[in-house]
Amino acid sequence: MARPSGASPLDPAATRTVVLVRHGVTALTEARAYSGGSVPGPPLTSRGRTQAARAADAVFRIGKDLWPDLPRAGALVASPIVRAVETAAAIGRRTGQHVRTDERFAEGDFGAWEGLTPEEIAAGWPDELAAWTATGTAPAPGGESYADVGERAWAGLRDAVAAADPAATGVVVAHTVTIRALVGRALGAPPASWPRLRVPPCSLTVLRFAVADGEPVLAEVTATGFPTDV
């Protein structure tokens, strides 16, 4: 999949590149149930493992025929949740990178909503669900808000960018809410807008940063691609 804007004009030596990868599907993903970061979570299904293998191939192709102007894949970090670790392991096997885990990239804690479908949540907590989605700052009962997730995940990304090799693309394997929060934070968008971002299983989103006084400043975002849908 080619970058629609062609080669980036950014100075490679002054830029840090990170690709965010969502994990493959699990049984709860396919049931449309909320699967959060407070539990290890279910493993990938066979379909999820196929998606992870395709994501691994896509990451391996970064800097070659997929986004050839970007650096090749380098350091690999993942949420410690089972589905993210399994997806990252597939990427690590393909790219030759060791998987490091960082709990700051875990999925949002859904509290009382863990394992429930949107319909079940809407039936039991209509006001709380509306506030969680509409404001981005209201937490799930006993869990986190989008803003909470953004705070911890951004700290993890800031550290990853600071340690990144400018000659390599860092890889972060995470989850829907986490990736929405990271992209929203990078864009400077309010938390209320973050739930609008669509992050399909094993999709790739590229963020490129300039670093000023240790704080990553977004220089470029590539629209999330879907080379791995099955």
Secondary structure as UniProt FT lines:
FT   TURN            4..5
FT   HELIX           12..14
FT   STRAND          16..22
FT   HELIX           27..30
FT   TURN            31..32
FT   TURN            37..38
FT   HELIX           46..61
FT   TURN            63..65
FT   TURN            68..69
FT   STRAND          73..78
FT   HELIX           82..95
FT   STRAND          99..101
FT   HELIX           103..105
FT   HELIX           111..113
FT   TURN            114..115
FT   HELIX           118..124
FT   HELIX           126..135
FT   TURN            141..142
FT   HELIX           146..163
FT   TURN            166..167
FT   STRAND          169..174
FT   HELIX           176..187
FT   HELIX           191..196
FT   TURN            201..202
FT   STRAND          204..212
FT   TURN            213..214
FT   STRAND          215..225
FT   TURN            227..228
//
